[in-house]
Amino acid sequence: MPVLIAVGDHDTLNCDAATGLPCSTATQICARERGFYPPRSQLAVAVIPDAGHSINGHRTAGVQYAVAISWSRL
């Protein structure tokens, strides 16, 4: 099953590099989240710039929309 995870790069609820929850890159998030999904899952991660936990409320929400549309067409 394909999965898309979108995280704001300033998400203080899910990200805290000091406690081992970095969100600077998609690779970091993917490595951290991979274990929560079945091994065959097609996991994709997008880090949305200048966004916090509620991505839809930020000015860069359009980035996430574009990523989701592109991902859904795969």
Predicted model as a PDB file, atoms N, CA, C, CB and O in Angstrom, pLDDT in the B-factor column:
MODEL        1                                                                  
ATOM      1  N   MET A   1       0.826  -1.176   0.000  1.00 84.00           N  
ATOM      2  CA  MET A   1       0.000   0.000   0.000  1.00 84.00           C  
ATOM      3  C   MET A   1       0.868   1.236   0.000  1.00 84.00           C  
ATOM      4  CB  MET A   1      -0.939   0.000   1.190  1.00 84.00           C  
ATOM      5  O   MET A   1       1.810   1.321   0.788  1.00 84.00           O  
ATOM      6  N   PRO A   2       0.584   2.182  -0.847  1.00 93.00           N  
ATOM      7  CA  PRO A   2       1.346   3.418  -0.854  1.00 93.00           C  
ATOM      8  C   PRO A   2       0.921   4.347   0.279  1.00 93.00           C  
ATOM      9  CB  PRO A   2       1.190   4.119  -2.189  1.00 93.00           C  
ATOM     10  O   PRO A   2      -0.263   4.445   0.603  1.00 93.00           O  
ATOM     11  N   VAL A   3       1.885   5.019   0.869  1.00 95.00           N  
ATOM     12  CA  VAL A   3       1.638   5.926   1.987  1.00 95.00           C  
ATOM     13  C   VAL A   3       2.414   7.210   1.749  1.00 95.00           C  
ATOM     14  CB  VAL A   3       2.041   5.276   3.346  1.00 95.00           C  
ATOM     15  O   VAL A   3       3.592   7.176   1.394  1.00 95.00           O  
ATOM     16  N   LEU A   4       1.751   8.339   1.945  1.00 96.00           N  
ATOM     17  CA  LEU A   4       2.420   9.632   1.872  1.00 96.00           C  
ATOM     18  C   LEU A   4       2.365  10.273   3.250  1.00 96.00           C  
ATOM     19  CB  LEU A   4       1.765  10.554   0.795  1.00 96.00           C  
ATOM     20  O   LEU A   4       1.289  10.422   3.829  1.00 96.00           O  
ATOM     21  N   ILE A   5       3.512  10.649   3.769  1.00 95.00           N  
ATOM     22  CA  ILE A   5       3.601  11.375   5.041  1.00 95.00           C  
ATOM     23  C   ILE A   5       4.072  12.785   4.706  1.00 95.00           C  
ATOM     24  CB  ILE A   5       4.583  10.659   6.070  1.00 95.00           C  
ATOM     25  O   ILE A   5       5.120  12.962   4.085  1.00 95.00           O  
ATOM     26  N   ALA A   6       3.303  13.781   5.114  1.00 95.00           N  
ATOM     27  CA  ALA A   6       3.695  15.176   4.923  1.00 95.00           C  
ATOM     28  C   ALA A   6       3.877  15.804   6.302  1.00 95.00           C  
ATOM     29  CB  ALA A   6       2.628  15.963   4.073  1.00 95.00           C  
ATOM     30  O   ALA A   6       2.986  15.741   7.149  1.00 95.00           O  
ATOM     31  N   VAL A   7       5.033  16.404   6.511  1.00 94.00           N  
ATOM     32  CA  VAL A   7       5.367  17.001   7.802  1.00 94.00           C  
ATOM     33  C   VAL A   7       5.905  18.410   7.565  1.00 94.00           C  
ATOM     34  CB  VAL A   7       6.408  16.127   8.578  1.00 94.00           C  
ATOM     35  O   VAL A   7       6.732  18.630   6.680  1.00 94.00           O  
ATOM     36  N   GLY A   8       5.430  19.350   8.359  1.00 93.00           N  
ATOM     37  CA  GLY A   8       5.973  20.699   8.293  1.00 93.00           C  
ATOM     38  C   GLY A   8       7.347  20.729   8.930  1.00 93.00           C  
ATOM     39  O   GLY A   8       7.581  20.062   9.938  1.00 93.00           O  
ATOM     40  N   ASP A   9       8.248  21.488   8.358  1.00 89.00           N  
ATOM     41  CA  ASP A   9       9.611  21.505   8.902  1.00 89.00           C  
ATOM     42  C   ASP A   9       9.707  22.205  10.258  1.00 89.00           C  
ATOM     43  CB  ASP A   9      10.541  22.182   7.924  1.00 89.00           C  
ATOM     44  O   ASP A   9      10.756  22.161  10.902  1.00 89.00           O  
ATOM     45  N   HIS A  10       8.633  22.844  10.693  1.00 90.00           N  
ATOM     46  CA  HIS A  10       8.591  23.474  12.015  1.00 90.00           C  
ATOM     47  C   HIS A  10       7.504  22.835  12.891  1.00 90.00           C  
ATOM     48  CB  HIS A  10       8.342  24.993  11.878  1.00 90.00           C  
ATOM     49  O   HIS A  10       6.937  23.500  13.757  1.00 90.00           O  
ATOM     50  N   ASP A  11       7.222  21.578  12.672  1.00 91.00           N  
ATOM     51  CA  ASP A  11       6.189  20.859  13.419  1.00 91.00           C  
ATOM     52  C   ASP A  11       6.706  20.522  14.816  1.00 91.00           C  
ATOM     53  CB  ASP A  11       5.762  19.568  12.669  1.00 91.00           C  
ATOM     54  O   ASP A  11       7.461  19.565  14.983  1.00 91.00           O  
ATOM     55  N   THR A  12       6.309  21.291  15.805  1.00 88.00           N  
ATOM     56  CA  THR A  12       6.815  21.081  17.169  1.00 88.00           C  
ATOM     57  C   THR A  12       6.128  19.920  17.887  1.00 88.00           C  
ATOM     58  CB  THR A  12       6.638  22.348  17.982  1.00 88.00           C  
ATOM     59  O   THR A  12       6.583  19.503  18.952  1.00 88.00           O  
ATOM     60  N   LEU A  13       5.047  19.396  17.327  1.00 89.00           N  
ATOM     61  CA  LEU A  13       4.397  18.235  17.944  1.00 89.00           C  
ATOM     62  C   LEU A  13       5.047  16.920  17.525  1.00 89.00           C  
ATOM     63  CB  LEU A  13       2.919  18.212  17.583  1.00 89.00           C  
ATOM     64  O   LEU A  13       5.090  15.973  18.310  1.00 89.00           O  
ATOM     65  N   ASN A  14       5.550  16.854  16.303  1.00 87.00           N  
ATOM     66  CA  ASN A  14       6.144  15.622  15.792  1.00 87.00           C  
ATOM     67  C   ASN A  14       7.653  15.682  15.603  1.00 87.00           C  
ATOM     68  CB  ASN A  14       5.513  15.274  14.500  1.00 87.00           C  
ATOM     69  O   ASN A  14       8.280  14.658  15.331  1.00 87.00           O  
ATOM     70  N   CYS A  15       8.237  16.850  15.741  1.00 87.00           N  
ATOM     71  CA  CYS A  15       9.656  17.004  15.451  1.00 87.00           C  
ATOM     72  C   CYS A  15      10.388  17.677  16.606  1.00 87.00           C  
ATOM     73  CB  CYS A  15       9.849  17.807  14.172  1.00 87.00           C  
ATOM     74  O   CYS A  15       9.946  18.696  17.136  1.00 87.00           O  
ATOM     75  N   ASP A  16      11.502  17.089  16.976  1.00 86.00           N  
ATOM     76  CA  ASP A  16      12.386  17.675  17.985  1.00 86.00           C  
ATOM     77  C   ASP A  16      13.730  16.964  17.871  1.00 86.00           C  
ATOM     78  CB  ASP A  16      11.782  17.543  19.445  1.00 86.00           C  
ATOM     79  O   ASP A  16      13.919  15.887  18.436  1.00 86.00           O  
ATOM     80  N   ALA A  17      14.638  17.557  17.157  1.00 83.00           N  
ATOM     81  CA  ALA A  17      15.941  16.927  16.917  1.00 83.00           C  
ATOM     82  C   ALA A  17      16.661  16.584  18.209  1.00 83.00           C  
ATOM     83  CB  ALA A  17      16.813  17.836  16.079  1.00 83.00           C  
ATOM     84  O   ALA A  17      17.388  15.592  18.265  1.00 83.00           O  
ATOM     85  N   ALA A  18      16.472  17.384  19.245  1.00 85.00           N  
ATOM     86  CA  ALA A  18      17.152  17.147  20.517  1.00 85.00           C  
ATOM     87  C   ALA A  18      16.714  15.837  21.174  1.00 85.00           C  
ATOM     88  CB  ALA A  18      16.895  18.305  21.464  1.00 85.00           C  
ATOM     89  O   ALA A  18      17.476  15.242  21.936  1.00 85.00           O  
ATOM     90  N   THR A  19      15.499  15.389  20.887  1.00 86.00           N  
ATOM     91  CA  THR A  19      15.006  14.143  21.484  1.00 86.00           C  
ATOM     92  C   THR A  19      14.985  12.987  20.485  1.00 86.00           C  
ATOM     93  CB  THR A  19      13.609  14.355  22.047  1.00 86.00           C  
ATOM     94  O   THR A  19      14.387  11.943  20.747  1.00 86.00           O  
ATOM     95  N   GLY A  20      15.641  13.179  19.338  1.00 83.00           N  
ATOM     96  CA  GLY A  20      15.737  12.101  18.358  1.00 83.00           C  
ATOM     97  C   GLY A  20      14.622  12.067  17.340  1.00 83.00           C  
ATOM     98  O   GLY A  20      14.419  11.045  16.685  1.00 83.00           O  
ATOM     99  N   LEU A  21      13.891  13.161  17.190  1.00 86.00           N  
ATOM    100  CA  LEU A  21      12.819  13.221  16.204  1.00 86.00           C  
ATOM    101  C   LEU A  21      13.079  14.348  15.197  1.00 86.00           C  
ATOM    102  CB  LEU A  21      11.458  13.424  16.900  1.00 86.00           C  
ATOM    103  O   LEU A  21      12.323  15.318  15.138  1.00 86.00           O  
ATOM    104  N   PRO A  22      14.143  14.216  14.411  1.00 86.00           N  
ATOM    105  CA  PRO A  22      14.451  15.271  13.447  1.00 86.00           C  
ATOM    106  C   PRO A  22      13.476  15.274  12.268  1.00 86.00           C  
ATOM    107  CB  PRO A  22      15.874  15.109  12.936  1.00 86.00           C  
ATOM    108  O   PRO A  22      12.954  14.228  11.883  1.00 86.00           O  
ATOM    109  N   CYS A  23      13.240  16.436  11.711  1.00 85.00           N  
ATOM    110  CA  CYS A  23      12.359  16.570  10.547  1.00 85.00           C  
ATOM    111  C   CYS A  23      12.979  17.448   9.470  1.00 85.00           C  
ATOM    112  CB  CYS A  23      11.012  17.144  10.966  1.00 85.00           C  
ATOM    113  O   CYS A  23      12.261  18.053   8.674  1.00 85.00           O  
ATOM    114  N   SER A  24      14.275  17.522   9.440  1.00 86.00           N  
ATOM    115  CA  SER A  24      14.947  18.363   8.452  1.00 86.00           C  
ATOM    116  C   SER A  24      14.869  17.784   7.050  1.00 86.00           C  
ATOM    117  CB  SER A  24      16.390  18.561   8.837  1.00 86.00           C  
ATOM    118  O   SER A  24      14.798  18.529   6.072  1.00 86.00           O  
ATOM    119  N   THR A  25      14.882  16.450   6.945  1.00 91.00           N  
ATOM    120  CA  THR A  25      14.868  15.822   5.623  1.00 91.00           C  
ATOM    121  C   THR A  25      13.854  14.680   5.588  1.00 91.00           C  
ATOM    122  CB  THR A  25      16.276  15.301   5.253  1.00 91.00           C  
ATOM    123  O   THR A  25      13.504  14.098   6.615  1.00 91.00           O  
ATOM    124  N   ALA A  26      13.402  14.384   4.391  1.00 93.00           N  
ATOM    125  CA  ALA A  26      12.481  13.265   4.204  1.00 93.00           C  
ATOM    126  C   ALA A  26      13.133  11.945   4.611  1.00 93.00           C  
ATOM    127  CB  ALA A  26      12.016  13.195   2.744  1.00 93.00           C  
ATOM    128  O   ALA A  26      12.457  11.048   5.115  1.00 93.00           O  
ATOM    129  N   THR A  27      14.437  11.825   4.395  1.00 93.00           N  
ATOM    130  CA  THR A  27      15.160  10.603   4.756  1.00 93.00           C  
ATOM    131  C   THR A  27      15.094  10.353   6.261  1.00 93.00           C  
ATOM    132  CB  THR A  27      16.625  10.692   4.300  1.00 93.00           C  
ATOM    133  O   THR A  27      14.895   9.218   6.694  1.00 93.00           O  
ATOM    134  N   GLN A  28      15.258  11.401   7.052  1.00 90.00           N  
ATOM    135  CA  GLN A  28      15.184  11.260   8.514  1.00 90.00           C  
ATOM    136  C   GLN A  28      13.804  10.786   8.950  1.00 90.00           C  
ATOM    137  CB  GLN A  28      15.520  12.592   9.202  1.00 90.00           C  
ATOM    138  O   GLN A  28      13.679   9.886   9.780  1.00 90.00           O  
ATOM    139  N   ILE A  29      12.786  11.391   8.390  1.00 92.00           N  
ATOM    140  CA  ILE A  29      11.419  11.029   8.767  1.00 92.00           C  
ATOM    141  C   ILE A  29      11.097   9.611   8.316  1.00 92.00           C  
ATOM    142  CB  ILE A  29      10.411  12.019   8.163  1.00 92.00           C  
ATOM    143  O   ILE A  29      10.499   8.842   9.069  1.00 92.00           O  
ATOM    144  N   CYS A  30      11.481   9.264   7.113  1.00 92.00           N  
ATOM    145  CA  CYS A  30      11.226   7.921   6.589  1.00 92.00           C  
ATOM    146  C   CYS A  30      11.892   6.862   7.456  1.00 92.00           C  
ATOM    147  CB  CYS A  30      11.722   7.804   5.143  1.00 92.00           C  
ATOM    148  O   CYS A  30      11.279   5.841   7.770  1.00 92.00           O  
ATOM    149  N   ALA A  31      13.139   7.095   7.845  1.00 90.00           N  
ATOM    150  CA  ALA A  31      13.855   6.132   8.689  1.00 90.00           C  
ATOM    151  C   ALA A  31      13.148   5.952  10.025  1.00 90.00           C  
ATOM    152  CB  ALA A  31      15.305   6.587   8.918  1.00 90.00           C  
ATOM    153  O   ALA A  31      13.073   4.840  10.548  1.00 90.00           O  
ATOM    154  N   ARG A  32      12.634   7.038  10.574  1.00 89.00           N  
ATOM    155  CA  ARG A  32      11.954   7.000  11.869  1.00 89.00           C  
ATOM    156  C   ARG A  32      10.582   6.339  11.772  1.00 89.00           C  
ATOM    157  CB  ARG A  32      11.808   8.410  12.426  1.00 89.00           C  
ATOM    158  O   ARG A  32      10.187   5.621  12.690  1.00 89.00           O  
ATOM    159  N   GLU A  33       9.857   6.558  10.699  1.00 92.00           N  
ATOM    160  CA  GLU A  33       8.479   6.084  10.567  1.00 92.00           C  
ATOM    161  C   GLU A  33       8.343   4.708   9.922  1.00 92.00           C  
ATOM    162  CB  GLU A  33       7.696   7.066   9.772  1.00 92.00           C  
ATOM    163  O   GLU A  33       7.309   4.057  10.074  1.00 92.00           O  
ATOM    164  N   ARG A  34       9.363   4.259   9.210  1.00 93.00           N  
ATOM    165  CA  ARG A  34       9.304   3.010   8.444  1.00 93.00           C  
ATOM    166  C   ARG A  34       8.762   1.844   9.258  1.00 93.00           C  
ATOM    167  CB  ARG A  34      10.677   2.661   7.923  1.00 93.00           C  
ATOM    168  O   ARG A  34       7.971   1.060   8.733  1.00 93.00           O  
ATOM    169  N   GLY A  35       9.149   1.701  10.502  1.00 94.00           N  
ATOM    170  CA  GLY A  35       8.736   0.573  11.341  1.00 94.00           C  
ATOM    171  C   GLY A  35       7.254   0.529  11.669  1.00 94.00           C  
ATOM    172  O   GLY A  35       6.766  -0.498  12.139  1.00 94.00           O  
ATOM    173  N   PHE A  36       6.531   1.601  11.439  1.00 95.00           N  
ATOM    174  CA  PHE A  36       5.098   1.644  11.727  1.00 95.00           C  
ATOM    175  C   PHE A  36       4.238   1.120  10.580  1.00 95.00           C  
ATOM    176  CB  PHE A  36       4.691   3.053  12.053  1.00 95.00           C  
ATOM    177  O   PHE A  36       3.015   1.044  10.699  1.00 95.00           O  
ATOM    178  N   TYR A  37       4.882   0.761   9.468  1.00 95.00           N  
ATOM    179  CA  TYR A  37       4.163   0.314   8.286  1.00 95.00           C  
ATOM    180  C   TYR A  37       4.650  -1.062   7.870  1.00 95.00           C  
ATOM    181  CB  TYR A  37       4.330   1.313   7.137  1.00 95.00           C  
ATOM    182  O   TYR A  37       5.789  -1.428   8.164  1.00 95.00           O  
ATOM    183  N   PRO A  38       3.811  -1.828   7.193  1.00 94.00           N  
ATOM    184  CA  PRO A  38       4.251  -3.141   6.711  1.00 94.00           C  
ATOM    185  C   PRO A  38       5.477  -2.993   5.805  1.00 94.00           C  
ATOM    186  CB  PRO A  38       3.104  -3.856   5.951  1.00 94.00           C  
ATOM    187  O   PRO A  38       5.629  -1.977   5.127  1.00 94.00           O  
ATOM    188  N   PRO A  39       6.341  -3.997   5.795  1.00 90.00           N  
ATOM    189  CA  PRO A  39       7.593  -3.919   5.028  1.00 90.00           C  
ATOM    190  C   PRO A  39       7.415  -3.585   3.547  1.00 90.00           C  
ATOM    191  CB  PRO A  39       8.318  -5.214   5.141  1.00 90.00           C  
ATOM    192  O   PRO A  39       8.267  -2.915   2.966  1.00 90.00           O  
ATOM    193  N   ARG A  40       6.352  -4.029   2.944  1.00 91.00           N  
ATOM    194  CA  ARG A  40       6.143  -3.788   1.509  1.00 91.00           C  
ATOM    195  C   ARG A  40       5.499  -2.434   1.205  1.00 91.00           C  
ATOM    196  CB  ARG A  40       5.283  -4.884   0.934  1.00 91.00           C  
ATOM    197  O   ARG A  40       5.303  -2.094   0.038  1.00 91.00           O  
ATOM    198  N   SER A  41       5.174  -1.675   2.221  1.00 92.00           N  
ATOM    199  CA  SER A  41       4.553  -0.370   1.994  1.00 92.00           C  
ATOM    200  C   SER A  41       5.480   0.535   1.202  1.00 92.00           C  
ATOM    201  CB  SER A  41       4.182   0.290   3.325  1.00 92.00           C  
ATOM    202  O   SER A  41       6.689   0.577   1.434  1.00 92.00           O  
ATOM    203  N   GLN A  42       4.895   1.250   0.276  1.00 93.00           N  
ATOM    204  CA  GLN A  42       5.640   2.233  -0.509  1.00 93.00           C  
ATOM    205  C   GLN A  42       5.519   3.558   0.232  1.00 93.00           C  
ATOM    206  CB  GLN A  42       5.098   2.342  -1.999  1.00 93.00           C  
ATOM    207  O   GLN A  42       4.550   4.296   0.055  1.00 93.00           O  
ATOM    208  N   LEU A  43       6.503   3.848   1.054  1.00 94.00           N  
ATOM    209  CA  LEU A  43       6.467   5.022   1.916  1.00 94.00           C  
ATOM    210  C   LEU A  43       7.146   6.212   1.235  1.00 94.00           C  
ATOM    211  CB  LEU A  43       7.143   4.719   3.262  1.00 94.00           C  
ATOM    212  O   LEU A  43       8.308   6.142   0.834  1.00 94.00           O  
ATOM    213  N   ALA A  44       6.389   7.304   1.118  1.00 95.00           N  
ATOM    214  CA  ALA A  44       6.926   8.553   0.574  1.00 95.00           C  
ATOM    215  C   ALA A  44       6.774   9.622   1.644  1.00 95.00           C  
ATOM    216  CB  ALA A  44       6.194   8.970  -0.759  1.00 95.00           C  
ATOM    217  O   ALA A  44       5.782   9.646   2.374  1.00 95.00           O  
ATOM    218  N   VAL A  45       7.754  10.500   1.733  1.00 95.00           N  
ATOM    219  CA  VAL A  45       7.733  11.550   2.749  1.00 95.00           C  
ATOM    220  C   VAL A  45       8.011  12.896   2.091  1.00 95.00           C  
ATOM    221  CB  VAL A  45       8.770  11.262   3.867  1.00 95.00           C  
ATOM    222  O   VAL A  45       8.881  13.020   1.229  1.00 95.00           O  
ATOM    223  N   ALA A  46       7.258  13.892   2.516  1.00 95.00           N  
ATOM    224  CA  ALA A  46       7.485  15.261   2.052  1.00 95.00           C  
ATOM    225  C   ALA A  46       7.641  16.167   3.263  1.00 95.00           C  
ATOM    226  CB  ALA A  46       6.317  15.752   1.139  1.00 95.00           C  
ATOM    227  O   ALA A  46       6.821  16.137   4.181  1.00 95.00           O  
ATOM    228  N   VAL A  47       8.690  16.967   3.262  1.00 95.00           N  
ATOM    229  CA  VAL A  47       8.892  17.975   4.302  1.00 95.00           C  
ATOM    230  C   VAL A  47       8.440  19.303   3.704  1.00 95.00           C  
ATOM    231  CB  VAL A  47      10.406  18.033   4.794  1.00 95.00           C  
ATOM    232  O   VAL A  47       9.008  19.782   2.722  1.00 95.00           O  
ATOM    233  N   ILE A  48       7.420  19.883   4.306  1.00 95.00           N  
ATOM    234  CA  ILE A  48       6.837  21.111   3.788  1.00 95.00           C  
ATOM    235  C   ILE A  48       7.542  22.307   4.427  1.00 95.00           C  
ATOM    236  CB  ILE A  48       5.305  21.159   4.060  1.00 95.00           C  
ATOM    237  O   ILE A  48       7.555  22.426   5.652  1.00 95.00           O  
ATOM    238  N   PRO A  49       8.123  23.184   3.629  1.00 92.00           N  
ATOM    239  CA  PRO A  49       8.893  24.302   4.171  1.00 92.00           C  
ATOM    240  C   PRO A  49       7.999  25.347   4.854  1.00 92.00           C  
ATOM    241  CB  PRO A  49       9.699  24.962   3.059  1.00 92.00           C  
ATOM    242  O   PRO A  49       6.867  25.595   4.438  1.00 92.00           O  
ATOM    243  N   ASP A  50       8.541  25.937   5.900  1.00 92.00           N  
ATOM    244  CA  ASP A  50       7.875  27.038   6.608  1.00 92.00           C  
ATOM    245  C   ASP A  50       6.471  26.680   7.076  1.00 92.00           C  
ATOM    246  CB  ASP A  50       7.809  28.255   5.718  1.00 92.00           C  
ATOM    247  O   ASP A  50       5.570  27.519   7.040  1.00 92.00           O  
ATOM    248  N   ALA A  51       6.279  25.435   7.516  1.00 93.00           N  
ATOM    249  CA  ALA A  51       4.976  24.979   8.014  1.00 93.00           C  
ATOM    250  C   ALA A  51       5.161  24.281   9.353  1.00 93.00           C  
ATOM    251  CB  ALA A  51       4.289  24.027   6.994  1.00 93.00           C  
ATOM    252  O   ALA A  51       6.200  23.681   9.625  1.00 93.00           O  
ATOM    253  N   GLY A  52       4.144  24.374  10.165  1.00 91.00           N  
ATOM    254  CA  GLY A  52       4.142  23.692  11.452  1.00 91.00           C  
ATOM    255  C   GLY A  52       3.272  22.456  11.380  1.00 91.00           C  
ATOM    256  O   GLY A  52       3.175  21.813  10.335  1.00 91.00           O  
ATOM    257  N   HIS A  53       2.629  22.123  12.508  1.00 91.00           N  
ATOM    258  CA  HIS A  53       1.838  20.897  12.583  1.00 91.00           C  
ATOM    259  C   HIS A  53       0.589  20.963  11.698  1.00 91.00           C  
ATOM    260  CB  HIS A  53       1.435  20.626  14.026  1.00 91.00           C  
ATOM    261  O   HIS A  53       0.255  19.981  11.035  1.00 91.00           O  
ATOM    262  N   SER A  54      -0.089  22.078  11.680  1.00 93.00           N  
ATOM    263  CA  SER A  54      -1.305  22.239  10.867  1.00 93.00           C  
ATOM    264  C   SER A  54      -0.929  22.839   9.511  1.00 93.00           C  
ATOM    265  CB  SER A  54      -2.356  23.145  11.599  1.00 93.00           C  
ATOM    266  O   SER A  54      -1.067  24.041   9.284  1.00 93.00           O  
ATOM    267  N   ILE A  55      -0.460  21.989   8.635  1.00 94.00           N  
ATOM    268  CA  ILE A  55       0.071  22.436   7.351  1.00 94.00           C  
ATOM    269  C   ILE A  55      -0.944  23.273   6.585  1.00 94.00           C  
ATOM    270  CB  ILE A  55       0.495  21.239   6.512  1.00 94.00           C  
ATOM    271  O   ILE A  55      -0.580  24.268   5.958  1.00 94.00           O  
ATOM    272  N   ASN A  56      -2.203  22.883   6.629  1.00 92.00           N  
ATOM    273  CA  ASN A  56      -3.226  23.592   5.856  1.00 92.00           C  
ATOM    274  C   ASN A  56      -3.388  25.051   6.270  1.00 92.00           C  
ATOM    275  CB  ASN A  56      -4.548  22.887   5.996  1.00 92.00           C  
ATOM    276  O   ASN A  56      -3.910  25.852   5.495  1.00 92.00           O  
ATOM    277  N   GLY A  57      -2.960  25.407   7.457  1.00 93.00           N  
ATOM    278  CA  GLY A  57      -3.080  26.774   7.931  1.00 93.00           C  
ATOM    279  C   GLY A  57      -1.889  27.664   7.611  1.00 93.00           C  
ATOM    280  O   GLY A  57      -1.876  28.836   7.985  1.00 93.00           O  
ATOM    281  N   HIS A  58      -0.915  27.136   6.942  1.00 92.00           N  
ATOM    282  CA  HIS A  58       0.295  27.899   6.643  1.00 92.00           C  
ATOM    283  C   HIS A  58       0.301  28.384   5.194  1.00 92.00           C  
ATOM    284  CB  HIS A  58       1.539  27.051   6.918  1.00 92.00           C  
ATOM    285  O   HIS A  58      -0.368  27.815   4.331  1.00 92.00           O  
ATOM    286  N   ARG A  59       1.054  29.421   4.949  1.00 94.00           N  
ATOM    287  CA  ARG A  59       1.122  29.990   3.599  1.00 94.00           C  
ATOM    288  C   ARG A  59       1.724  29.038   2.577  1.00 94.00           C  
ATOM    289  CB  ARG A  59       1.923  31.261   3.623  1.00 94.00           C  
ATOM    290  O   ARG A  59       1.513  29.199   1.375  1.00 94.00           O  
ATOM    291  N   THR A  60       2.467  28.055   3.047  1.00 94.00           N  
ATOM    292  CA  THR A  60       3.080  27.090   2.126  1.00 94.00           C  
ATOM    293  C   THR A  60       2.228  25.831   1.955  1.00 94.00           C  
ATOM    294  CB  THR A  60       4.469  26.703   2.624  1.00 94.00           C  
ATOM    295  O   THR A  60       2.719  24.810   1.473  1.00 94.00           O  
ATOM    296  N   ALA A  61       0.979  25.899   2.339  1.00 94.00           N  
ATOM    297  CA  ALA A  61       0.084  24.739   2.206  1.00 94.00           C  
ATOM    298  C   ALA A  61       0.001  24.259   0.762  1.00 94.00           C  
ATOM    299  CB  ALA A  61      -1.318  25.085   2.717  1.00 94.00           C  
ATOM    300  O   ALA A  61      -0.157  23.063   0.514  1.00 94.00           O  
ATOM    301  N   GLY A  62       0.104  25.166  -0.176  1.00 96.00           N  
ATOM    302  CA  GLY A  62       0.051  24.787  -1.585  1.00 96.00           C  
ATOM    303  C   GLY A  62       1.144  23.820  -1.986  1.00 96.00           C  
ATOM    304  O   GLY A  62       0.961  23.022  -2.905  1.00 96.00           O  
ATOM    305  N   VAL A  63       2.276  23.881  -1.309  1.00 96.00           N  
ATOM    306  CA  VAL A  63       3.358  22.928  -1.581  1.00 96.00           C  
ATOM    307  C   VAL A  63       2.879  21.521  -1.260  1.00 96.00           C  
ATOM    308  CB  VAL A  63       4.633  23.275  -0.755  1.00 96.00           C  
ATOM    309  O   VAL A  63       3.092  20.591  -2.038  1.00 96.00           O  
ATOM    310  N   GLN A  64       2.236  21.370  -0.117  1.00 96.00           N  
ATOM    311  CA  GLN A  64       1.728  20.052   0.278  1.00 96.00           C  
ATOM    312  C   GLN A  64       0.647  19.584  -0.683  1.00 96.00           C  
ATOM    313  CB  GLN A  64       1.178  20.089   1.715  1.00 96.00           C  
ATOM    314  O   GLN A  64       0.604  18.403  -1.025  1.00 96.00           O  
ATOM    315  N   TYR A  65      -0.219  20.473  -1.122  1.00 97.00           N  
ATOM    316  CA  TYR A  65      -1.269  20.089  -2.072  1.00 97.00           C  
ATOM    317  C   TYR A  65      -0.648  19.591  -3.369  1.00 97.00           C  
ATOM    318  CB  TYR A  65      -2.217  21.278  -2.353  1.00 97.00           C  
ATOM    319  O   TYR A  65      -1.082  18.578  -3.918  1.00 97.00           O  
ATOM    320  N   ALA A  66       0.356  20.291  -3.858  1.00 97.00           N  
ATOM    321  CA  ALA A  66       1.019  19.886  -5.096  1.00 97.00           C  
ATOM    322  C   ALA A  66       1.709  18.532  -4.939  1.00 97.00           C  
ATOM    323  CB  ALA A  66       2.036  20.946  -5.525  1.00 97.00           C  
ATOM    324  O   ALA A  66       1.660  17.693  -5.839  1.00 97.00           O  
ATOM    325  N   VAL A  67       2.348  18.328  -3.795  1.00 96.00           N  
ATOM    326  CA  VAL A  67       2.998  17.043  -3.524  1.00 96.00           C  
ATOM    327  C   VAL A  67       1.967  15.925  -3.498  1.00 96.00           C  
ATOM    328  CB  VAL A  67       3.768  17.089  -2.188  1.00 96.00           C  
ATOM    329  O   VAL A  67       2.188  14.868  -4.088  1.00 96.00           O  
ATOM    330  N   ALA A  68       0.843  16.144  -2.821  1.00 96.00           N  
ATOM    331  CA  ALA A  68      -0.189  15.114  -2.709  1.00 96.00           C  
ATOM    332  C   ALA A  68      -0.805  14.790  -4.061  1.00 96.00           C  
ATOM    333  CB  ALA A  68      -1.274  15.557  -1.741  1.00 96.00           C  
ATOM    334  O   ALA A  68      -1.056  13.622  -4.360  1.00 96.00           O  
ATOM    335  N   ILE A  69      -1.051  15.804  -4.881  1.00 97.00           N  
ATOM    336  CA  ILE A  69      -1.610  15.570  -6.201  1.00 97.00           C  
ATOM    337  C   ILE A  69      -0.627  14.782  -7.057  1.00 97.00           C  
ATOM    338  CB  ILE A  69      -1.969  16.899  -6.878  1.00 97.00           C  
ATOM    339  O   ILE A  69      -1.011  13.819  -7.719  1.00 97.00           O  
ATOM    340  N   SER A  70       0.631  15.186  -7.044  1.00 96.00           N  
ATOM    341  CA  SER A  70       1.649  14.478  -7.821  1.00 96.00           C  
ATOM    342  C   SER A  70       1.787  13.031  -7.351  1.00 96.00           C  
ATOM    343  CB  SER A  70       3.003  15.201  -7.715  1.00 96.00           C  
ATOM    344  O   SER A  70       1.855  12.112  -8.167  1.00 96.00           O  
ATOM    345  N   TRP A  71       1.829  12.832  -6.035  1.00 96.00           N  
ATOM    346  CA  TRP A  71       1.973  11.503  -5.463  1.00 96.00           C  
ATOM    347  C   TRP A  71       0.775  10.615  -5.826  1.00 96.00           C  
ATOM    348  CB  TRP A  71       2.127  11.596  -3.939  1.00 96.00           C  
ATOM    349  O   TRP A  71       0.952   9.433  -6.118  1.00 96.00           O  
ATOM    350  N   SER A  72      -0.433  11.171  -5.809  1.00 95.00           N  
ATOM    351  CA  SER A  72      -1.627  10.370  -6.077  1.00 95.00           C  
ATOM    352  C   SER A  72      -1.716   9.916  -7.536  1.00 95.00           C  
ATOM    353  CB  SER A  72      -2.868  11.160  -5.715  1.00 95.00           C  
ATOM    354  O   SER A  72      -2.463   8.996  -7.868  1.00 95.00           O  
ATOM    355  N   ARG A  73      -0.953  10.568  -8.388  1.00 92.00           N  
ATOM    356  CA  ARG A  73      -0.963  10.205  -9.811  1.00 92.00           C  
ATOM    357  C   ARG A  73       0.038   9.110 -10.151  1.00 92.00           C  
ATOM    358  CB  ARG A  73      -0.674  11.424 -10.654  1.00 92.00           C  
ATOM    359  O   ARG A  73       0.082   8.642 -11.289  1.00 92.00           O  
ATOM    360  N   LEU A  74       0.838   8.699  -9.179  1.00 77.00           N  
ATOM    361  CA  LEU A  74       1.844   7.653  -9.442  1.00 77.00           C  
ATOM    362  C   LEU A  74       1.224   6.315  -9.707  1.00 77.00           C  
ATOM    363  CB  LEU A  74       2.794   7.532  -8.285  1.00 77.00           C  
ATOM    364  O   LEU A  74       1.937   5.340  -9.943  1.00 77.00           O  
TER     365      LEU A  74                                                      
ENDMDL                                                                          
END                                                                             
